Structure formats: structure tokens, C-alpha cells
Amino acid sequence: MELVDPENYQLLAAGRQFTFATAASPRIAGNGHYSFITPATNTYYIVVDNRANLFQRDYKLRVDENDGTQTERERKLRELYTGRYSGLKKMFRFRDFDIAFRSCGVANAFSNPNITICSELVDDLEDKGISDVELWVFFHEIAHTLLRTWDSQFRQ
């Protein structure tokens, strides 16, 4: 995946040598979350080049602009997770950890011990009409985190 400006996109489309924004164009393999910082205010094209691969690939690309401000949805989810976290603190003793809601590039959630709930997962569950499953996913990740943190506490 590469980020190119309009001039270099024209070169690419013509089959000629082109350059891409090096700092903004990581080599990507597999699923993940990748951030691009554009070198300047301009129009850019995201280029996915699969010509060297022997096999056809399916891609799902989600592009979110983030200027650092929190959206209303993110604010509500942060409030929801903060409330859930406070409730857990009243019931259990554990080391503090963070809970993040962000775009990951894949519909998933994970913990290590901080918990990340991917916006793609929430979107996918909403699209399928099963948004209540998010609560189950959240508690599933909480279980992983608590087991990890408690295990490390007792091994010391």
C-alpha cells in the first residue's frame, strides 16, 4: 500500500516510474491498523499493488480521517467503557489497565492486558443487527485481562 500525490498517480497509471510518500507508505502484510500522515495539504491516492502476488486477493479498506478530536460516537463509547470499568473496580481488585475504542483495520477486539475494541467490530455487529453481542465481547476481553493481571500478581 502506498500513498501517492496526483502527479505520481498519473505516472503510475501510465506505467512509468513514480515515487510515493515514503514516510506515509508502510509496507503492509496481513490485517492491521495503519496510520498515514500526509506530507502536506494535497490530494492523495492510496495504491494497493498486488501485481507481484501469484494469487488474487480480496481487500477491505477503511479510511478514517482523524484530526485528533473525538467524535460523538467515540465520546459515548468512552463514557460507556468508563462506566463499565468503574463498576468492575467496585467488584474486583486488579491493576489498572486502559480500554480503547479505535479503528484496527479488522473486526476484532483484543487485550494485552489493555483492551482494544475495534470500531470495525462494533460496525459489523450493528450491521448484522446483533449489537448486544458487543457486551459479551467486552466481558470476554475483561476475563483475559483479569486473568493475566491476577496471574502476574500472584507469581511475584
C-alpha positions in Angstrom: 0.0 0.0 0.0 1.4 3.3 -1.0 0.3 6.9 -0.7 0.9 9.0 -3.9 0.2 12.5 -4.9 -1.8 13.3 -8.2 1.4 13.8 -10.3 2.8 10.5 -9.3 -0.6 8.8 -9.6 -0.6 9.9 -13.3 2.9 8.4 -13.7 1.8 5.1 -12.1 -1.4 5.0 -14.3 0.8 5.5 -17.4 3.1 2.6 -16.3 6.0 5.0 -15.7 8.4 5.3 -12.8 6.7 7.0 -9.9 7.5 7.9 -6.3 5.4 7.6 -3.2 5.3 9.4 0.1 7.9 7.3 1.8 7.1 8.3 5.4 3.4 7.7 4.8 3.6 4.4 2.9 4.3 1.5 5.2 4.7 -2.0 3.7 1.6 -3.8 4.7 1.1 -7.5 5.0 -1.9 -9.1 6.6 -4.5 -7.4 8.8 -3.8 -4.4 11.0 -4.2 -0.8 11.7 -2.0 1.7 9.9 -1.8 5.4 10.2 -0.8 7.7 7.4 0.3 11.3 8.0 0.2 13.2 4.7 3.3 15.2 4.0 1.4 18.3 3.0 -2.1 19.5 2.3 -2.9 18.0 -1.0 -5.0 15.3 -2.7 -3.5 11.8 -2.3 -4.3 8.3 -3.7 -3.9 5.1 -1.7 -2.5 2.5 -4.1 -2.8 -1.2 -3.4 -0.4 -3.0 -5.7 -0.9 -6.8 -5.9 0.9 -7.3 -9.2 3.8 -9.3 -7.7 1.5 -11.8 -6.0 0.6 -15.0 -7.8 -2.8 -15.2 -6.2 -5.9 -13.0 -6.3 -6.6 -11.2 -3.0 -9.7 -9.6 -1.6 -9.2 -6.3 0.2 -11.3 -4.4 2.6 -10.1 -0.9 3.0 -11.5 1.6 5.5 -10.2 5.1 5.6 -10.9 7.3 8.6 -9.8 10.9 8.9 -8.7 11.7 12.4 -7.7 15.3 13.3 -7.4 14.3 17.0 -10.9 15.4 18.0 -13.2 12.9 19.5 -16.4 12.1 17.6 -19.8 11.9 19.4 -19.8 8.1 19.0 -16.3 7.8 20.5 -17.3 10.1 23.4 -20.3 7.9 24.1 -18.4 4.7 23.9 -15.6 6.1 26.1 -18.3 7.1 28.6 -19.8 3.6 28.4 -16.5 1.8 28.9 -15.5 4.2 31.7 -18.7 3.3 33.5 -18.2 -0.4 33.0 -14.6 -0.1 34.2 -15.8 1.8 37.4 -18.3 -1.0 38.0 -15.6 -3.6 37.7 -13.4 -1.7 40.1 -16.1 -1.9 42.7 -16.5 -5.7 42.4 -12.8 -6.8 41.9 -9.3 -5.8 42.8 -6.9 -5.5 39.9 -4.1 -3.4 38.5 -5.4 -0.5 36.3 -5.5 -1.0 32.6 -6.7 1.0 29.6 -9.8 0.4 27.4 -9.5 1.9 23.9 -12.1 2.1 21.1 -10.4 2.6 17.7 -10.2 1.6 14.1 -8.0 -1.6 13.8 -8.4 -2.5 10.2 -10.2 -5.6 11.1 -13.4 -6.5 13.1 -11.9 -7.7 16.3 -11.2 -7.0 20.0 -8.1 -7.9 22.0 -6.3 -7.4 25.3 -2.7 -7.5 26.4 -3.7 -6.5 29.2 -5.1 -3.2 27.9 -8.3 -3.8 26.0 -9.0 -2.6 22.4 -12.4 -2.7 21.0 -12.2 -2.2 17.2 -14.7 0.1 15.6 -15.0 -2.3 12.7 -16.3 -5.0 15.1 -18.9 -2.6 16.6 -19.9 -1.6 13.0 -20.1 -5.3 11.9 -22.3 -6.2 14.9 -24.6 -3.3 14.2 -24.8 -4.1 10.5 -25.8 -7.7 11.5 -28.4 -6.4 14.0 -26.6 -8.0 16.9 -25.0 -5.0 18.6 -25.8 -6.5 22.0 -23.0 -9.1 21.4 -20.5 -6.2 22.0 -21.2 -6.6 25.7 -20.3 -10.3 25.6 -17.1 -9.4 23.7 -16.2 -6.7 26.2 -16.6 -9.2 29.1 -14.7 -11.8 27.2 -11.7 -9.4 26.9 -12.1 -8.4 30.5 -11.7 -12.0 31.5 -8.5 -12.3 29.6 -7.2 -9.1 31.2 -8.1 -10.0 34.7 -6.6 -13.5 34.4 -3.4 -12.0 33.0 -3.1 -9.3 35.7 -4.0 -11.6 38.5 -1.7 -14.3 37.3 1.2 -11.9 37.1 0.4 -10.5 40.6 0.4 -14.0 42.2 3.6 -15.1 40.5 5.6 -12.3 42.1 
